[in-house]
Amino acid sequence: PICPLRTSTPSRCSSPQAMLLNSQADMCKICCCDTSPWRSVRLGCGHGWYCASCMLRHAEARLEVGATCITCPECNSLLAERDLRKLLPTETIERLLARSLESAVSAAADIRACPTPNCPMRVALDEGDTSWQATRFRCTICRKDSCLKCGRQPFHRGLTCEEYTAKLKSNAKAARKERKADELFEQWMEETGTKQCPTCRIAVSKQNLDKQKTQYSECHKMSCRNCQTKFCFKCLAVLTDSYTCGCTIDAHGFIDPVTGKIVKHLKKRAKK
C-alpha cells in the first residue's frame, strides 16, 4: 500500500532544507509519470520531484540491502526521520527504526541482545562487575534466564563464564556439541567465501558470492556496515588513511555502506 503524503505545513516552506510537496502537476524523475498536485516531493537537498510510489520502492530497496537509513535517490543525502514519516507507511518506518537500533546495539560494547533467537530485548552490561550474579539476565519478554556476557542458556548459576566453559570442555558430550556448532559455522564461511570483520567479528561478504576471492567484480577494500572498520577482504589487515596492505591498488577507495558514496582511501603517503 502507498502511504498518502502527509504534511501539516504549507508546501512552500521558507527553510531551504525543508521537503516540499508539489502544488501543481509534475513529472516524477524516477518513473517519468505525471503526478497530481500534492502527490510528489522535492527533498531538502533540492532533488525531485519524486512520486510517493517511487519513494516507497526506493526505501524498500534500501532496506532489502541492509541499509539503516534512507537517502536521496540521486545524491545519497540522508533523509530526516520527520520527512520519512510523511512519506512512508508506519510498517516501513518501524522496520527502519528496528534496523537502526540493531546496528547501534551491535556497535556498542556495553549493550547486549537477549540470547533468545528473535527476542527484541536489549540491555546494558556493567563491564566493571565480572561476577556471575552481574551477568545473569531474566528477560521480561521471553521469560528465559541467560548470561549476558557469554550468551549461554540456561544461565550457569554459581559459575563464571570461564568456569562454565572449562566445565563444558570436561564434559565430552557438551564439548562435541560446541565443536560441531563451530565447525558448521566455519564450513559455511569456507563454502561461501565469507570473512569476519577484524574488529567486531561480524560476518562480511561481497555482493558477488561467486567471485569473492577475486577482484573482477569488486576489489578487496571493505568498510564494515556494523562498526565502520575499513579492512582488506583478502588479508584482513585494518586499513587507515595512511596505511595500505597492497592487496588492492592505492587508487581504489571504499564504498560507504550507508550512503553508497565512494570514500577515498589514502590521504597521506602510504606505508606498506
C-alpha positions in Angstrom: 0.0 0.0 0.0 1.1 3.5 -0.8 1.3 5.9 2.1 -0.6 9.2 1.4 1.8 12.1 1.6 1.2 13.9 4.9 2.1 17.4 5.8 1.0 19.9 8.5 2.8 22.9 7.0 2.5 24.8 3.8 4.1 23.2 0.7 6.5 26.1 0.1 8.4 26.4 3.4 10.9 29.1 3.9 13.6 26.7 5.1 16.0 25.6 2.2 16.3 22.2 3.9 12.5 21.5 4.1 10.9 18.8 2.0 8.3 20.3 -0.4 5.1 19.0 -1.8 4.2 19.8 -5.4 1.4 22.4 -5.6 0.8 21.6 -9.3 1.1 18.7 -11.7 4.7 17.5 -12.1 6.6 14.6 -13.6 8.3 12.0 -11.3 12.1 11.9 -12.2 12.3 8.2 -11.4 9.3 6.7 -13.2 8.7 9.7 -15.6 4.9 9.5 -14.9 2.8 12.6 -14.3 1.8 13.2 -10.7 -1.2 15.1 -9.4 -0.8 18.1 -7.1 0.3 17.1 -3.6 1.4 13.6 -4.7 5.2 14.1 -5.2 8.0 15.6 -3.2 11.2 17.7 -3.6 13.7 16.7 -0.9 15.6 19.0 1.3 18.7 18.5 -0.8 16.9 20.0 -3.8 16.3 16.8 -5.8 12.9 15.7 -7.1 10.1 15.6 -7.9 9.6 12.0 -6.8 6.1 10.4 -6.6 5.0 8.6 -3.4 5.2 5.1 -5.1 8.8 5.6 -6.2 9.9 6.8 -2.8 8.3 3.8 -1.2 10.0 1.4 -3.6 13.3 3.3 -3.1 13.0 2.9 0.7 12.1 -0.8 0.4 15.1 -1.4 -1.8 17.4 0.3 0.7 16.1 -1.9 3.5 16.5 -5.0 1.4 20.3 -4.4 1.1 20.6 -3.9 4.8 20.7 -0.1 5.0 20.0 1.6 8.3 18.9 4.9 6.8 17.1 6.2 3.7 18.9 8.6 1.3 18.1 10.7 -1.7 17.9 8.6 -4.8 20.3 11.0 -6.6 22.9 12.4 -4.2 22.6 10.0 -1.3 21.9 12.8 1.2 20.3 11.4 4.4 16.6 12.0 4.7 15.4 13.2 8.1 13.0 11.0 10.1 10.4 13.7 10.2 10.3 13.6 6.4 10.3 9.8 6.2 7.3 9.7 8.5 5.4 11.9 5.9 6.4 9.7 3.0 6.4 6.1 4.2 3.9 3.7 5.8 4.2 3.1 9.6 5.3 -0.5 8.9 8.3 0.6 6.8 9.2 3.2 9.4 9.2 0.6 12.2 11.4 -1.7 10.1 13.9 1.1 9.5 14.0 2.1 13.2 14.4 -1.6 14.2 17.3 -1.9 11.8 19.0 1.3 13.1 18.6 0.0 16.7 20.2 -3.3 15.8 23.1 -1.6 14.1 23.6 0.7 17.2 23.4 -2.3 19.6 25.9 -4.3 17.5 28.4 -1.5 17.5 28.1 -0.7 21.3 30.4 -2.7 23.5 28.2 -2.4 26.6 24.8 -3.3 25.1 23.7 -6.9 24.7 20.9 -8.6 22.9 18.8 -11.2 24.7 20.4 -14.6 23.5 16.9 -16.0 22.7 16.5 -16.0 18.9 14.2 -13.3 17.6 13.7 -11.7 21.1 13.8 -7.9 20.8 15.0 -7.2 24.3 18.3 -5.2 24.7 20.1 -4.4 28.0 23.2 -2.6 29.1 26.0 -4.6 30.7 28.1 -3.4 33.6 31.6 -4.2 32.3 33.1 -3.4 35.7 31.4 -6.2 37.6 32.5 -9.6 36.3 30.8 -11.8 38.9 28.3 -14.4 37.7 25.5 -12.5 39.5 26.1 -9.4 37.5 25.7 -11.2 34.1 22.6 -13.1 35.0 19.6 -11.8 33.0 16.0 -12.8 33.1 14.3 -11.4 30.0 10.9 -9.8 30.7 9.8 -10.6 27.2 10.8 -14.2 26.6 11.0 -15.1 30.3 14.2 -17.0 29.9 17.4 -16.9 32.0 20.7 -16.4 30.2 24.2 -15.0 30.6 24.7 -11.5 29.0 28.4 -12.0 28.8 28.7 -15.3 27.0 25.1 -15.7 25.8 24.5 -19.2 27.1 21.1 -20.5 28.1 20.2 -21.6 30.7 22.2 -19.4 32.9 25.3 -21.0 34.5 24.3 -20.3 38.2 27.2 -20.2 40.6 29.9 -20.3 37.9 31.7 -17.6 35.9 31.7 -17.8 32.1 35.3 -19.1 32.2 34.5 -21.7 34.9 31.4 -22.9 32.9 33.4 -23.1 29.7 36.0 -25.3 31.5 33.2 -27.5 32.8 31.8 -28.0 29.4 35.2 -28.9 28.0 35.4 -31.6 30.6 32.0 -32.9 29.5 32.7 -34.8 26.3 29.1 -34.6 25.0 28.8 -30.9 25.6 32.2 -30.3 24.1 31.3 -32.2 21.0 28.1 -30.1 20.6 30.0 -26.8 20.8 32.7 -28.0 18.4 30.0 -29.1 16.0 28.4 -25.7 16.0 31.8 -24.0 15.4 32.6 -26.5 12.6 29.3 -25.8 10.9 29.9 -22.0 11.0 33.5 -22.4 9.7 32.2 -24.7 6.9 29.6 -22.2 5.9 32.2 -19.4 5.8 34.5 -21.6 3.7 31.7 -22.6 1.3 30.6 -19.0 0.8 34.0 -17.3 1.0 32.7 -15.2 3.8 35.2 -13.4 6.1 34.9 -11.8 9.6 35.5 -8.2 10.3 38.8 -8.0 12.2 37.2 -5.6 14.7 33.7 -6.7 15.6 33.9 -10.2 14.0 30.6 -9.9 12.2 30.4 -12.0 9.0 31.1 -10.0 5.8 30.7 -11.0 2.2 30.9 -9.3 -1.2 27.7 -8.9 -3.3 29.0 -11.4 -5.9 29.4 -14.6 -3.9 30.9 -16.5 -6.9 33.9 -14.1 -7.2 34.7 -13.2 -3.6 38.3 -14.3 -3.9 38.9 -12.2 -7.0 38.8 -8.5 -7.8 37.0 -8.9 -11.1 33.7 -7.5 -9.8 34.7 -5.9 -6.5 38.1 -5.0 -5.0 39.2 -6.2 -1.6 38.8 -2.9 0.2 35.8 -3.3 2.6 34.0 -1.0 5.0 32.2 -2.8 7.8 28.5 -1.8 7.9 28.4 -2.7 11.7 31.4 -1.0 13.2 32.7 1.1 10.2 36.2 -0.5 10.3 38.0 -0.3 7.0 39.9 -3.5 6.1 41.2 -5.8 3.4 38.9 -8.6 2.5 41.8 -10.8 1.4 44.4 -10.5 4.3 42.0 -8.9 6.9 44.5 -6.0 7.6 42.9 -2.9 9.1 43.3 0.0 6.6 43.8 3.6 7.6 44.2 7.0 5.9 47.9 6.4 5.8 48.2 2.6 5.6 47.5 0.0 2.9 48.4 -3.7 2.8 48.9 -3.6 -1.0 46.4 -6.3 -1.9 44.4 -3.7 -3.9 45.8 -0.8 -5.8 46.1 2.5 -3.9 43.8 4.4 -6.3 40.8 2.2 -5.2 38.7 3.6 -2.3 35.8 2.2 -0.3 32.0 2.2 -0.8 30.2 3.7 2.2 27.7 1.1 3.1 25.2 3.7 4.4 25.3 6.3 1.6 26.7 4.3 -1.2 29.2 7.0 -2.0 32.9 6.4 -2.8 35.2 7.2 0.0 38.9 7.9 -0.8 41.4 5.6 1.0 44.9 7.1 1.2 45.1 10.7 2.3 48.8 10.6 3.1 51.8 8.8 1.8 51.1 5.1 2.1 53.1 2.9 4.3 53.4 -0.7 3.2 
